[in-house]
Amino acid sequence: MGEKSSVQFKTARELHEFECSSSSALPSGCLALDDLLGGGFLPGCVTEICGEAGCGKSQICMQFAAVTIANGHRVICVETERGFSVKRLRQVRSFRLR
């Protein structure tokens, strides 16, 4: 019982801060947004985008996904309103590649 455990426990906040501080930001494809975010979105971190209907939340996600895929990274999108369209993502990506 007096043995020292090799298991190290970390809080969710500690893990989040480590992940976010040890990764370089991924550009969103929009310089103004990247400036607001301190360089872009941080890999390994969850970023919640909120706002009123029609303000461009889905468009930002589509653009970021297209830019990230074009840069050779994988993307996970969590869509809560079933509005995500692979067809639309392909359109955004093909437009960005021009």
BELURHU-V21791 format. One record per pair of residues at least 24 apart in sequence whose C-alpha atoms are under 10 Angstrom apart, sorted by the first residue. I is the first residue (numbers start at 1). J is the second residue. D is the distance in whole Angstrom. If there is no record, write none. Layout:
BEGIN
i = (I & I)
j = (J & J)
d = (D & D)
END
This chain:
BEGIN
i = (15 & 16 & 16 & 16 & 17 & 18 & 19 & 19 & 19 & 20 & 20 & 20 & 26 & 26 & 26 & 26 & 26 & 27 & 27 & 27 & 27 & 28 & 28 & 28 & 28 & 28 & 28 & 28 & 28 & 28 & 29 & 29 & 29 & 29 & 29 & 29 & 29 & 29 & 30 & 30 & 30 & 30 & 33 & 40 & 43 & 43 & 46 & 48 & 58 & 58 & 58 & 59 & 59 & 59 & 59 & 61 & 62 & 62 & 62 & 62 & 62 & 62 & 62 & 63 & 63 & 63 & 63 & 63 & 64 & 64 & 64 & 65 & 65 & 65 & 66 & 66 & 66 & 66 & 66 & 66 & 66 & 66 & 67 & 67 & 67 & 67 & 68 & 69 & 70 & 70 & 70)
j = (45 & 44 & 45 & 46 & 45 & 44 & 43 & 44 & 45 & 44 & 45 & 46 & 64 & 67 & 68 & 71 & 73 & 64 & 67 & 68 & 71 & 60 & 61 & 62 & 63 & 64 & 65 & 66 & 67 & 68 & 60 & 63 & 64 & 65 & 66 & 67 & 68 & 96 & 60 & 63 & 64 & 67 & 60 & 64 & 73 & 75 & 78 & 78 & 83 & 84 & 85 & 84 & 88 & 89 & 92 & 89 & 86 & 88 & 89 & 90 & 91 & 92 & 93 & 88 & 89 & 92 & 93 & 96 & 89 & 92 & 93 & 89 & 92 & 93 & 90 & 91 & 92 & 93 & 94 & 95 & 96 & 97 & 92 & 93 & 96 & 97 & 93 & 93 & 94 & 96 & 97)
d = (10 & 8 & 7 & 9 & 9 & 10 & 8 & 6 & 7 & 7 & 6 & 10 & 9 & 9 & 7 & 9 & 10 & 8 & 8 & 8 & 10 & 8 & 9 & 10 & 7 & 5 & 8 & 9 & 7 & 8 & 9 & 7 & 6 & 10 & 9 & 6 & 9 & 9 & 9 & 9 & 9 & 10 & 9 & 9 & 10 & 10 & 10 & 10 & 8 & 8 & 10 & 10 & 10 & 9 & 9 & 9 & 9 & 8 & 6 & 9 & 10 & 7 & 9 & 10 & 8 & 6 & 8 & 9 & 10 & 10 & 10 & 8 & 9 & 8 & 8 & 9 & 7 & 5 & 9 & 10 & 8 & 9 & 9 & 7 & 8 & 9 & 10 & 8 & 10 & 9 & 8)
END
